[in-house]
């Protein structure tokens, strides 16, 4: 006699299970299938092509009513089961019921709704089943604003689908990069770039605070205050296993319905599979393990031995044009090695994670054809030692050319500027080379490229090599650090010409060889980016050395020194009292006068810093930036105000310069001196910029040094006018900011580019001088602010102390 | 089996940064990587005692702020030409909270 099998839920997992079960034993079971949705089984993975209009519902059906009927299955579609009676082994639906010998629960999952105000407004939808999909299509999204909350697989497919139907789409994602469960930051960056190129706006690090609107959704408000207009809000933040029936009948339920290896629940007559189950603490959302479960459960029901063992599964995003592949574990870890391949020109990123000569993780973006081959090697645990050298190039590639270091230059458009001094673009150089200029000197002679400051020589040579092929051999410039072969100068230029505005963007587009850079390149990149894009780039504190991150100088014992700014070295009794009070209050072990006419409080504990800053701020004192690659001090003498030899107001000029320049970040520290007469009491002629006042005006000299090297300044300009002196000095500092290599003091930089060139830029060419000043002012509109005030607020102050104090628990 | 104790929310540690936990066995630096993994190391460079918690975090390495020794955070071993080892402690992240090896509550590591 046939046994009675009742299945709740006609989804992909139960459909596959019934296939296996009935193929093996067509006559063993009487099957009754209940389904809440009024239809059979369709391929949920294909919902996004339906949403985007690339497919219709009919094309994605896998098991329709006819399929079930042909196998003698009693279909109760549109008839949700409301109760399971375990004692009498029956289920009841809204219309009737059925007895069972074996029951399979395959109720799937429900979308997770984030609990924010406005979540129940009309216009807020989820993206999970065909109804949701139709709701979005019928809402007629064309020309409307849509916001998708959640930048995971489903969210991005929903976003792409709506964008394809003509909506203006914004994706809000809580994490720092998209699809963080499947992608590392580099691949996440590329994905974001591709989506943005198709007009989808992406807001990472965005936490939704509320959905705004009166009668229906109108906008989405984020915690950071951003508001995006939204006619339609799609929540795609995750799923929750549908366990209500199992709960009501007191089966064992954790996050999902708990099953054993044979897919049996805590009741031996009841089984479960699909997204509603939890197996060994794990939930399942991807289709491959669900199909494995289907196979196992079919065997269990046929009373054969079978065990469900989840395997690593691979993910692909089904968004046309965004080609990504992810499988396994791609976090860094002990004993793990990376093989990274980047082709910036084509937006390709591939990363294999190896452990013990075996692939344990794969992330690919841009070109994923070899994904399944890598995935196969990973699943099989193949020893890859033999093919390690060429592994990343895929199965078709054994031995051949290596990563092309010229890819970034090759990808530049002809109008990209290569030589900033002379305004020479790539196309001009290519034309010159094709016209017969085959040596660097010849190119310089006919285009002027790299003929002035010379720092773009490496790039010009790369353009020549790209044009000439192997017949050209250039002297290879030294790379910035072990992470890249590009020189500092090249990186600076490419940041500008390629419009790179973040550290991950630079690392990807310029083919960084490491995953997250190192302590050497990260501070340099951070400076180059903030100097190039003062308004767009946000300073990355974690890429700064400790002193700049903590706005104080670390000492050998881990304490810090605090130096308040004293404009031009001038102070007041009130300021001195505040400094003395702070020194007492925080038990400062040493108070010292510095070489730059400031007072240094040495030996301050980190957790005291914000409190001390707040106290000093209250007395009108701000950070002296004694720790920064930036403007340090302007040292002055008393000048004509008091000194009987003084010719000009050197103190006043020093204060004016310091108030103008403070807060700016520079490639290395910058110190100024202003002396009121040629006796030079402020020792201005060994500073980065020195002014010596004379009867007829101001002598400006630059590029001095009084450190490991000792060097007198060189004369830059003389002017009778204080305003012009200030303008020239500002332009010099800005030129240094724009041109110098990170950690080159001005004297080193001037030695490389030549003082004559600097003079031409900031003294002789007045338009250029004014443009430099304007760019400096723009940057200062962002950076001329007191970090002490910013970091001693009630929210920031606690971050300076320990995260936890376990010694207190020990005492208890 | 390792017993863990809660030390605070993951969000309190900046990505590619660290926070310090005071223990009876000395300060411990708790690091968070760019991909949100957490490591705990003794906050003391074996070279000259520098606070590793103030170093630049890159990948799963940290560079000591005083003299640029680089340590692998998985094992605590110095990289490159330098030789040295710092103690590491088990951590885990659960529901957005960071947990650390509870033996750190003890007064000494032998207890």
Interface residues (C-beta under 8 A of the other chain):
Chain A: X176 X180 X184 X185 X331 X332 X333 X334 X335 X514 X515 X516 X517 X518 X519 X522 X523 X541 X542 X543 X544 X545 X546 X549 X550 X554 X556 X557 X558 X799 X802 X803 X804 X805 X806 X807 X809 X810
Chain B: X5 X7 X8 X12 X13 X14 X15 X16 X17 X19 X20 X21 X22 X23 X24 X27 X30 X33 X34 X35 X36 X37 X48 X49 X50 X51 X54 X55 X56 X57 X58 X59 X60 X61 X63 X65 X66 X68 X70 X72 X74 X75 X98 X104 X105 X106 X107
